[in-house]
Amino acid sequence: MGKTVLVIGANGQVGSVLTEALQDKYGKENIIASDLRKREDFDGIFEVIDATNFDRIKEVVTEYKVTQIYHLAAILSAKGEENPLRTWDINVKTLLNVLEVARICNIEKVFYPSSIAVFGNSAPRNNTPNDAYLDPTTVYGISKVDGENWAQYYHVKYGLDVRSIRYPGIIGYQSLPGGGTTDYAVDIYHKAVLNETFTCFLNEDTALPMIFIDDAIRATIEIMEAPAEHIKIRTSYNVAGISFSPKDVALEISELCPGFKIDYKPDFRQDIADNWPKSIDDSEARMDWNWKPDYNLCSITETMISKLKEQYKDHLNLTEESKKKLESCTQI
């Protein structure tokens, strides 16, 4: 029997790239993308789904005979603190809808993304182990701990094959971030390419675990492709890429963009970051399903600058033309 995959939250930072990767792997005809609204440039099968609507999820799963679900819809850490009760309601209700539909409809596998936000003050800040005590300080982190336990419950109670990884901050050029505390590590590259000064909302020495989008997508697909007997952790796996501070990435960018400027104005997100790990121990994922990242800070920076220059080509060209016109007027 072939795979028919439903991606819930397909318009987000991870969902948009993951959907394309799944289309490449399994064929466009076997991937159903879904979100609250369809992207105008989307190429493939798309269904509008509000994941708080149990009946709508079940309707799409039944219509397409879905065999796997990637559930990516959620409100992230920084956005979540603006409305904690709504964040809890959205993040937990949508997951329970997906798990219950999966149970009733005999779905083969479900992917549920967790986050380093599950860790709090009790976890070691450096090389945080997979089984560290979880006492998150954000509603987003609390909802992810809850989700991990629900995932394990459905596996133990009903035999549902739910798999999960804890994403670090994700760096990608394909889309803008969606309201997380690690968003600066994406925004900074956009400002560098546009020759604009970047104001960072974290202190210069705040190190956090990060991962490049290609590694994050590969980890997601690899854990879903792994034999079931290799998945020994049914809450969630730590997955690490690299760890760096805003100062580290600014120095790396300066090598490719001389003259790049950064200043620092920490806001409420500094308090969130201060309770998160500086680095992650992902030895369990490496041992159980052979996880290994490919990208370091140098290769991430080279790729981000190159890809964003291509995306902003028209804008940058227009800026250069404007400069030439200005120079011409000055000479006259």
N, C-alpha and C positions, 0 to 999 in steps of 0.2 A: 504494500500500500504506500502511495507517495505521500509527501508532506504537503499540507496546506497550512500556512502560517498566518496568524492574525497578529498584527502589531498595533497595540493600543498606545496612543501617544506618539504617533508617527511624525508629527510636525516639530517635535522638540529637538534639542541639540543632539542627543543620542539617537532618538527615534528616526530622524530624517536620514542619518548616515547608515544606521543599522538596516533600515528598510531597503536602501539601495544595495547594500552588501548581501542581504538575503535574496533580493531579486536576482543578483548576479549568480548566486550559489544554487538557488532552487528554481529559477525561472519566474518571470513577472506574473505568469498566469497562476502561480501557486502562492503568491503573497498578497494578503489583503491588508492594506494600510488603513488606519482609522484615527480620527481625532475629532475635535469639536467642529472643525470646518476643513474643507478641502483646499490644499494649496493650488494656486492657479497653474503652476508649472509642473504639477505632479504627473508622472507618467506611469500608469499602472492601474490596478484595481483599488478603489478607495470607497470606504463607507463611513458616513458620519456617525460617530458613536459618542455619546456622553456616558462615560464609564460609571457614573453614579446610577445609571439606568440598567438594572439587572436584565430586564426583558429584552432591551435592545442588544446587549452583548449576546444573550442566548439566541436571539433571532439571527444575527449574523453568523454565529458559530454553526447553527443548524443549517442555514441556507448554503454555506460554502463547505460544509463537512470539515471544519477546521480540526487539525490534529495537534497543533502547537500554538501557544499564546505567549507573546512577549508583552508583559504589562509594564509600560514605562510612564504612564500618566501619574503625575504627582506635583505638588507645590514644594519648591525647594527651600533651603534653609533660611536665607535672608528674607525672601518673600513670605515665608511661613510665619516669621515673627511679627509681621504686620497684622496678621489675623489668625491667631493660634487655633481658635475653635474651628474655623472654616478649614484650616490646613489639616487638622486632625480628621475632620469629617470626610474631606475629599480623599486624603491619602489612605485611610483605613477602609472606608466604605467601598472605594473602587477595587481595592485588593480583595476584600471579602466577596464582592460580586464576581470577580474573575475566578477565584478559587472555587466558589460554589458552582458556577457555570461549568468549570472544568470538571468538577466531580460528577455533576449530573450528566454531562455530555461525553464522559469518558475520554477527555483530552489526554493525549499521551504525555506531553511535557508542558510545564509552565516556567517561564523565566520571570524572576522578580528582582529588580535592582535594589540593593541596600546601599549603604554609604558609610564613610568614615565618621559621619555625624552621629553614629550610634555610640561612639566613645565619649567619655566625660572625664571628670577630674580624677576618678579612681584608676584609670588606665595609664600605664607607663607612656610617657610622651614620646620616647624614642623606641623605634623597632617594636611597636605595639603588637602583642601576640594576638592570634585569632580568638583565643578564649579569654581575653581580658574582660574584667567586670564591666558591664554596660550601664552607665548612669548618665545618659545624654542631658545636655542643658538647653536644647532647642526642641520645639514641638516637632520639627521635621525629624530630628534624631529619635525622639520618643516614638513617633509613628513608624520609623524604620525598625526599631527594636521590636515593636509590636508585630510588624509585618513578618520579620524573621521568625518569630515564634508561631505565628499563624501558618507560615509555610511549613514549618516542621510539624505542626499539629496535623495538617492535612496529609502530610506524608505518612506519619505514624498511624493516624486514625483511619485514613481511607486509602493509603497506598498511592496517593497522587504524587507524581514525579515532579516536584517543584525544585528548581535550582536557582541559586542566588550568589551574586558577588557584591562586595562592598566597594563601590567606586570611590577612588580618590577624586580630587578636582580634575575635570576633563578639559583638555586643551585641543581645540579644533578650529579649522578655518572655514568649514562649510556653513556654519550657522552661528548666530550670536547666542551667548549663554542665557540661561533662563531664570536668573535670580538666586544664584548660589554664592556662598562666601568666598569661593575660589575663582569667581568670575574675573577678577583682576588679571589673572594669568592668560585670559583671552583678549580682554580689552586692550591690554598694554601693547599687543602686537598691531592691532588696528591703528592705534595712535602713532606708533612708530612709523608705519608705512605711510600714513597721512601727514608725516612731519609735524605732528602736534605734540605738545607737552602732555604727559600722562600724570594725572593726580591719583595716587594710589590710596585706597581706603584702609590699607593695613600698614603697620610699621615696616621699615625696610628689612628688619631681621626676622620677620615672622615666617619661619619655614613650615611648609605644609606638603603632604604627599600629593603628587600630581601624576597624570598619565596622559599620553597623547591619544587622540581619538582613534587612530588606527589600531593601537594596542588595546584600547577599551573595547572596540568592536570585535577584534579577534578573540579577546578573552571571553566575551559574551557568547560568541558562536562556538568556541572551543568547549566551554563547560556544557553547552547544550548538546554537543556532538559526542561528549565522552560517554563511555559505557556506564550504565547505571551503577554497577558495582564499584566504580571508581569514585563515585560521589559519596564521601563518607560524612560530610558535614551538611546537615539539612536545614541549618539556620542560614548562614551565609559565609562565604570565603573572603578573607582579606586578599586584595589584589593590588600590588604596588607597581608603580612605574619608577619615578624618581622623586626626590624631595628637594625643594629649593625655596629661597626667599625672594621677595620682590627685588631686593638688591642684586641677587644672583642673576635673575633673568634680565634686569636692566643692563648689567655689565655685558651679558652675552649679546643682547640686541645692539649695544653700542659698537660691537665688533663689525656688524653688518650695516648699521645705520649711524655713522659718525654724527655727533651733534645731538643725538637723542637725549631728551631731557625728561626727568621724572621728579615729582615732589610728593610729599606724604601728608595726608590729612586723615588719620584714622577716625572711623566712625563706629557705630554699634557693631559692625561686623568684626572689629578687632576683638571684642569680648567673646564672640563665637569662636574665632580662630584660636584664641588663647586656651580654649578647652579641648581642642582637637589634637590628635597626634602630630608630631613633627615628621615621623617616618613610620612605615608599616612593615610588619613581618608577614610575608606571604608564603612562607615555607610550606604550609599545608596545601595550598593550591599548586605549588610547584611539584610537590610529592604526589598528590592524588591524580591530577589531570595534566601534568607537565606544563604548567603555565610558565612563561618567561617573556618579559618585555623586550622590545627591540629598540625603543627610542630613548636617548639621553637628552639632556638640555640642549646640547649643541645641535643635534640632528632635528630636534623639535623646532628650534629657532630658525634654522636654515629653511625648513619646510614651510613654517608659518609665514616668514617674510616673503619667500618666493611665491607661495599660493595667493597671499593677500595682495601682493603687487600686481599679480595677474587680474585679480578681482577688481582692484581699484584702478586698473589701467586707464580707463576713460577719464576718471576723476583726476588722476595725476597728470594726464596729458592736458586736460583742460586747465589745470593749475599752471602748468608750464607755459601754455599759450597766453594765459592771462598775465603771467610775469613778463613775457616778451613784449606784449602790447604796452604794459606799464613802462618797461624800460624804453620802448620806442617813443612814447609820449614824453618821457623825461628828457631824452636826447634832443627832441624838437624844441 
